[in-house]
Amino acid sequence: MYFVYILECIDGSYYTGSTNDITKRFKNHINGKGGRYTRSHKPIKVIYKENFKTKSDALKREVQIKKLNKKEKLILINT
């Protein structure tokens, strides 16, 4: 199983990524071993996730979510 996730960062920004192990990936972000963005924008929690059967589907969805503005992401998170 693969996941697309959105992290809320300490400065109120969001980070979107994908993984097959969301717990391990979140720990990596917290420890500065995740994405470059989260090294300077410390993540505080996972606020959204979607499940996918294939890595390809997860990556396609990640691209779609990254194209959303913050207001659109808030709508997605709250649905």
Phi, psi and omega per residue, in radians:
M1 nan 2.511 3.131
Y2 -2.134 2.707 -3.080
F3 -2.286 2.567 2.861
V4 -1.946 2.363 -3.060
Y5 -2.384 2.750 3.013
I6 -2.151 2.261 3.067
L7 -1.805 2.481 2.964
E8 -1.646 2.288 -3.126
C9 -1.758 2.819 -3.039
I10 -1.025 -0.466 3.140
D11 -1.560 0.102 3.123
G12 1.570 -0.049 3.107
S13 -1.433 2.962 3.141
Y14 -2.093 2.585 3.043
Y15 -2.200 2.297 3.123
T16 -1.965 2.363 3.116
G17 -2.654 -3.118 3.103
S18 -2.437 2.701 -3.081
T19 -2.918 2.949 2.996
N20 -1.838 -0.035 3.103
D21 -2.508 1.602 -3.007
I22 -1.157 -0.617 3.135
T23 -1.143 -0.840 3.128
K24 -1.095 -0.739 -3.113
R25 -1.129 -0.730 3.112
F26 -1.086 -0.749 3.097
K27 -1.057 -0.701 3.088
N28 -1.064 -0.763 3.109
H29 -1.049 -0.794 -3.126
I30 -1.083 -0.648 -3.110
N31 -1.513 0.155 3.095
G32 1.371 0.241 -3.125
K33 -1.896 0.147 3.119
G34 -1.569 -2.512 3.127
G35 -1.145 2.715 -3.137
R36 -1.031 -0.671 -3.127
Y37 -1.029 -0.737 -3.069
T38 -1.326 -0.134 3.042
R39 -1.252 -0.570 -3.137
S40 -1.846 -0.162 3.088
H41 -2.207 1.484 -2.998
K42 -1.013 2.190 3.114
P43 -1.317 2.543 3.117
I44 -2.007 -0.482 3.097
K45 -2.907 2.756 3.008
V46 -1.455 2.128 -3.099
I47 -1.901 -0.114 -3.126
Y48 -2.812 2.527 3.016
K49 -2.702 2.622 3.054
E50 -2.259 2.550 3.127
N51 -1.771 2.536 3.097
F52 -2.450 2.618 3.130
K53 -1.356 -0.540 -3.084
T54 -2.149 2.679 3.087
K55 -1.099 -0.686 -3.137
S56 -1.031 -0.803 3.128
D57 -1.108 -0.702 3.130
A58 -1.124 -0.749 -3.135
L59 -1.157 -0.668 3.092
K60 -1.096 -0.753 3.136
R61 -1.186 -0.645 3.101
E62 -1.018 -0.780 3.123
V63 -1.073 -0.753 3.122
Q64 -1.048 -0.801 -3.107
I65 -1.165 -0.685 3.142
K66 -1.104 -0.406 3.112
K67 -1.400 -0.235 3.141
L68 -1.314 2.575 3.027
N69 -1.441 3.064 -3.040
K70 -1.081 -0.705 3.139
K71 -1.083 -0.742 3.125
E72 -1.161 -0.645 3.088
K73 -1.146 -0.677 3.093
L74 -1.069 -0.713 3.098
I75 -1.095 -0.788 3.122
L76 -1.052 -0.814 -3.113
I77 -1.075 -0.658 -3.052
N78 -1.568 0.131 3.098
T79 -1.747 nan nan
